[in-house]
Amino acid sequence: MSSIYSEIILDYYRNPRNKGKLDRAQIRAKDTNPLCGDVIEIQMELDGDSKVKDIRFNGMGCAISQASASMLTELVKGKSLDEARKISKEDILSLIGGQLSAVRLKCALLSLKVMKTGLYNYIGSLENAKEELSSL
C-alpha cells in the first residue's frame, strides 16, 4: 500500500466521519470480523423510503475497518437505496487503495457487508442476497 493511501486511512481512522448514533434510524445492522475482532454497526435514516438522508457507524477495530466504514458513510449519504445496494467491494477497495492481504480484505469490507445486510433486511430480500453477502 502506498504511503499516500496509508495517510488517508490514518486520517479517516483518527478523524472518523459520520461516527455516532442516529435516533431515527430505520435501518440498523451490526456484525463482527472474527479474524481480528472488528465490530461495525451501521445505522441509516431514510428520506421517505428511497433515499439515505443520514448514515452513521459505530464500532471498534483496526484502522482499515474503521476508515473504510467512515469512507462508506460518505459514499452512501444522499444515495438512493438502489444506488447504495449497488456499491461493490471494488468501489471500497478503490477508496482504500493498494493491495490488501486476505485478512485485511475482510477488515476493509466489513462495513459494506453490514450496510448491505441492513438494506436487504429493510427491503425484505435478505434470503436472496446470501450469496452476495458471503463473498464480502
For each residue, the residues with C-beta under 8 A, 3 or more apart:
1: 5 6 97 98 99 100
2: 5 6 97 98
3: 6 7
4: 7 8 97
5: 1 2 8 9 96 97 98
6: 1 2 3 9 10 98
7: 3 4 10 11
8: 4 5 11 12 67 97
9: 5 6 12 13 63 64 67 96
10: 6 7 13 14 63 67
11: 7 8 14 15 67
12: 8 9 15 16 17 66 67 68 70 71
13: 9 10 16 63 66 67 70
14: 10 11
15: 11 12
16: 12 13 19 57 66 67 69 70
17: 12 70 71 73 74
18: 54 55 56 57 70 73 74 77
19: 16 56 57 58 70
20: 56 58
21: 25 43 56 58
22: 25 43 44 45 54 55 56
23:
24: 45
25: 21 22 28 43 44 45 56
26: 44 45 46 122
27: 42 43 44 46 118 119 121 122
28: 25 41 42 43 44 118
29: 41 42 114 115 117 118 121
30: 39 40 41 42 59 114
31: 39 40 110 113 114 117
32: 37 38 39 40 110
33: 36 37 38 39 61 65 106 107 110
34: 37
35: 103 106
36: 33 61 62 65 103 106 107
37: 32 33 34 61
38: 32 33 59 60 61 62 65 66 107 110
39: 30 31 32 33 59 60 61
40: 30 31 32 57 58 59 61 65 69 110 111 114
41: 28 29 30 57 58 59 114
42: 27 28 29 30 55 56 57 69 72 73 111 114 115 118
43: 21 22 25 27 28 55 56 57 58
44: 22 25 26 27 28 52 54 55 76 115 118 119
45: 22 24 25 26 52 53 54 55
46: 26 27 49 50 51 52 53 81
47: 50 51 52 53
48: 51
49: 46 81
50: 46 47 80 81 82
51: 46 47 48 78 79 80 81
52: 44 45 46 47 55 76 77 78 79 80 81 84
53: 45 46 47
54: 18 22 44 45 77
55: 18 22 42 43 44 45 52 73 76 77 115
56: 18 19 20 21 22 25 42 43 73
57: 16 18 19 40 41 42 43 69 70 72 73 111
58: 19 20 21 40 41 43
59: 30 38 39 40 41 65 66 69
60: 38 39 66
61: 33 36 37 38 39 40 65 66 107 110
62: 36 38 65 66 107
63: 9 10 13 66 67
64: 9 67 68 96 100 104 107 108
65: 33 36 38 40 59 61 62 68 69 107 108 110 111
66: 12 13 16 38 59 60 61 62 63 69 70
67: 8 9 10 11 12 13 16 63 64 70 71 96
68: 12 64 65 71 72 92 95 96 107 108 109 110 111 112
69: 16 40 42 57 59 65 66 72 73 110 111
70: 12 13 16 17 18 19 57 66 67 73 74
71: 12 17 67 68 74 75 92 95 96
72: 42 57 68 69 75 76 87 92 95 111 112 115
73: 17 18 42 55 56 57 69 70 76 77
74: 17 18 70 71 77
75: 71 72 79 87 91 95
76: 44 52 55 72 73 79 84 87 115
77: 18 52 54 55 73 74
78: 51 52
79: 51 52 75 76 83 84
80: 50 51 52 83 84
81: 46 49 50 51 52 84 85 119 122 123
82: 50 85 86
83: 79 80 86 87
84: 52 76 79 80 81 87 115 119
85: 81 82 116 119 120
86: 82 83
87: 72 75 76 83 84 91 92 112 115
88: 91 92
89: 92 93 109 112 135 136
90: 93 94
91: 75 87 88 94 95
92: 68 71 72 87 88 89 95 96 108 109 111 112
93: 89 90 96 97 100 105 108
94: 90 91 97
95: 68 71 72 75 91 92
96: 5 9 64 67 68 71 92 93 100 108
97: 1 2 4 5 8 93 94
98: 1 2 5 6
99: 1
100: 1 64 93 96 104 105 107 108
101: 104 105
102: 105 106
103: 35 36 106 107
104: 64 100 101 107 108
105: 93 100 101 102 108 109
106: 33 35 36 102 103 109 110
107: 33 36 38 61 62 64 65 68 100 103 104 110
108: 64 65 68 92 93 96 100 104 105
109: 68 89 92 105 106 112 113 136
110: 31 32 33 38 40 61 65 68 69 106 107 113 114 136
111: 40 42 57 65 68 69 72 92 114 115
112: 68 72 87 89 92 109 115 116 136
113: 31 109 110 116 117 133 136
114: 29 30 31 40 41 42 110 111 117 118
115: 29 42 44 55 72 76 84 87 111 112 118 119
116: 85 112 113 119 120 129 132 133 136
117: 29 31 113 114 120 121 126 129 133
118: 27 28 29 42 44 114 115 121 122
119: 27 44 81 84 85 115 116 122 123
120: 85 116 117 123 124 125 126 128 129 133
121: 27 29 117 118 124 126
122: 26 27 81 118 119
123: 81 119 120
124: 120 121
125: 120 128 129
126: 117 120 121 129 130
127: 130
128: 120 125
129: 116 117 120 125 126 132 133
130: 126 127 133 134
131: 134 135
132: 116 129 135 136
133: 113 116 117 120 129 130 136
134: 130 131
135: 89 131 132
136: 89 109 110 112 113 116 132 133
